[in-house]
Amino acid sequence: MQNLLIIGILILAYCIGSIPWGYILIKVFKGIDIRDIESGRTGGTNTMRASGFSLGLTTSLLDILKSASVVWIAKYLLPDSYWIHVLAALAAVIGHNYSIYMIRRDQNGKITISGGAGGAPATGGIVGLWWPSIFILVPAGYFIVMIIGYASLATMSLPLIGSLILLIRFIYIGAPWQYIFFGLLVEILIVWALRPNIKRLMNGTERIVGIRAKTKKQE
């Protein structure tokens, strides 16, 4: 019976994680398909490019919430199954990056599945595992985006910062050690999704955002 419950939790986590909030909001308010805009991803960064700050922020918050919510569900149903809490969060990120609702045929008739890069739902997963982490992750993300100037770097950095937070909690208060691995596992998914961005970072051609972008325009 418990095995069926675990399977159900993971399927639910994937389905909730698959909800493409960026696609939905852009379709409702702009009447366009976000997959045809810039990177084609459905996350907050591309939503912001397509429609501005407000919808981009709303998308990011909803993506954080969907991932956090599946962890809270898993913790409520199986409070002592720490690996299931981690896997539920991971399933939500997989759903976000490879959304079952975003399957379509391209111009060549090939079936494709799309989604986001995983930054916001990864943050949500960490928040679900320990909710006060949001007071560290949000300022850290803001600093990396606005001051350092790279959204992709923030996306890759936050899961590692989250794992560090959870490691410190394990060392000092004996919090579940299994939680530490979520950020490390999800980092693999994010790095895979951001391969083009990593190449541009290495080449010095990645898009600059935030305060650095404004400063560069004024030069």
C-alpha angles and dihedrals in degrees: 000000000000091000090057089049091052092050090048092051093051094047090048090048091053093047093048091044089052093062101117100214093173092054092046096048095045091047092050099043102029104024093227136111111252089207087073093054124091108301092005092229122138098221131108097271095057091040088056090052091050099045114002140259101313099057091038092055092044090052092050093049092049091048090051091048096049092055095043091049094057090052090051090050091050091048091050095049098038107019096172098042098095096171090055089055089054094045092048090055090046091050090053091054091048088051091050093051095040105028118192087211092057099063115128143142118259126219090279093053093253116143112239134183121204143175139136136311095258103244100122097041089046088055089047091052091055090046089052091052092048115001099200088065087083088075089061101035098050095053090043091051091046091051094049093047101039102033106027089034107221123111092188091055090053090050091054096041102051098068090052091048087049092052089050090053091050091046091054090049090051093050097046106032105016096249115171110295090208090071091066091070096059095078091045094050095045090048088068091056092047095048089050091051093047098048092122091049092050090054090051091048090053092046093046092240100107115127112266117220139174124030093342090058092052091047092050091052091054093052 
